[in-house]
Amino acid sequence: MIGAIFYICDTKLIKSCTSVMKKLTKGKQYLTFFIALLMINILSFTPAVIHAADDFAELEKKVMEMGDDTAKVNLLLKLGEHFCSFDNDKALMYLQEAYTISLAKDYTEGIGKSLMWQGRVYYYKSNFSLAGKYLGKAKKPLEKTGDAEALSFWYMAKAFNLRTTGDYVHAIEMFTKSIELSKQTGNKKRMSTCYLEIGVTLLDRGDVDKAMEYFHEALAISKETDNKVGIANALTSIASAYKSKGSLDTSLAYYRQALKIRSELKMDRHIASSEIAIGETLIEMGRYAEAEQSLKHALSIFKKLDEKTGIVLTNMTLADAMNRQGKPEGVELAGRTLQMAKEIDNPNLLSYVYSKLSTIYAFNHDYQKAFVYQNKYELIKDSLFTSEKERMLAEVEAKFQSEKKDRDIALLKEKTIVERNRNIMLIVLLVVFLFVIFLLIVMFRYKSTAFKRQQQLLEQEKIIHSQENEIAKKEKQLLQEQLESKNRELASKALEMIRMNETISEIIEKLEGFNSSANTNPEMVKSIKEIIHDLETHTKQNIWNEFDKIFKNIHSEFYARLFEICPDLTSTEIKTAALLKLNLTTKEIAAIAFRSEGGIKTTRYRLRKKLGLSGDDKLVPFLMQI
């Protein structure tokens, strides 16, 4: 059990450990040594955590500005883990928020880890029953994620909780499973921790030799990973095991090895813890002067850190060492320390002081005072043990009653469910049977009616189909006739345009001849030119507009389709394409457009190139299909 003193970082386990002390210690001196080292170890972790909290101030600000997502959950978990052991309420606030968001987002990893760390917080609050419940709820989602690292930590946390409540067998099983998963993830630091804790558990049960094997295994892993803190913890646990076997020289050597490492790492509280362990061991060996030196060094550290509990514990051990050397100031120091202990208001600490005072006065043969302080020590010890025993019995009873009720309720529910399922099954079978009969009757009638209707429909469909074919044929024939009629109209219009243009051309030629003979009259020449200009422009344009209007009525989509194929056609090319669709010759088109046949051929060439046609003979069929 003493090996755990230098490793367990719980600040609220004193009450629960008191009930275990009586079973594990053999004599008042061993008990007081245990309490002293436990108290010192408690102090050895807190400042480091507080210092680390400064680094998390920015994270706390950041998380307030984040939206509800998995990234915020991960940050909340980090904060909850950080505040877990020293600011329980703040840790629970962050972890419960992480759990709420994870449920809303169906974030399985967040659900499992938030429940696991809430269980860890309740462990630090010494509410081991609630801690066990939260850890139990966390297991399923963690297993669902398949995160071996998180599961490894879960097994270790579960083991700590089980060991604290006295379930050593299952605690060892949990530590072993944590080791197996840590091997998969390569987390050797956790492997070392679990080996060390199994050794501590075995040492609590009195199996010193087996515990020693685990301590050496933890030491080997810590050396392999160059984990100096782990090495120092393992050496301290080994020293405690040798001390329990009575091998004080060997125990002292290991304590001093641990002290050397902690001194190199400048771990003040751990140094003080090692110095007290060395001082206690030297007192048992009768080397009081050396013990006094170690204890004064420890005392100087606690005074520098202003830690009153550490000062009280060190003072009482120092007073014992001084008293055994015949120094009267030892008794005076113990008396002053008693007043300090009363001010701290810690029953365990006061019990330890009374025990030490009883030892000091008994050594001085002042048995009356020794008896008084022993009675006070026993009174507090019995009170603590009784209250803890009552609490544990109440928890066990509550757990038993709860489990019994749960079993009864589960059994009743199971019977009810079975009976209900049986009744439901009978009703369902009956309904299904009646429904099948009804369905068969309906299907028979439906099939009969459907067959008759199908025959009628087939006959009607044949008639309708023949009528539709006949109508479609007539409509097609009618449309063809209309199209041909309109095309004839359009061709007639084109021929009319040709004749009109030829007539206009003849008139223009006559006017031009008349114009040459009237050169002596400038006004007449000007009038004749204006007439020629009007004939060439307005008359031509009006004839084309009329033709274009008829063309669009007949072939309404021609221009749109032509632009889809080639958007960059000129107006001349469009007009030429429209006339070509009517299968007019180059000469006819030239007559309608008032252009030369060479110009029309050039336009046809450009039009064919833009449409991507290889030969001129393909142009007209292509345009007629549009």
Helices and strands as residue ranges (DSSP letters): H 2-5, H 14-24, H 28-43, H 46-55, H 57-65, H 70-83, H 88-105, H 108-124, H 128-145, H 148-164, H 168-185, H 188-204, H 208-224, H 228-244, H 248-265, H 268-285, H 288-305, H 308-324, H 329-344, H 347-363, H 367-517, H 522-534, I 535-539, H 540-554, H 558-565, H 571-581, H 586-593, H 597-611, G 616-618, H 619-625
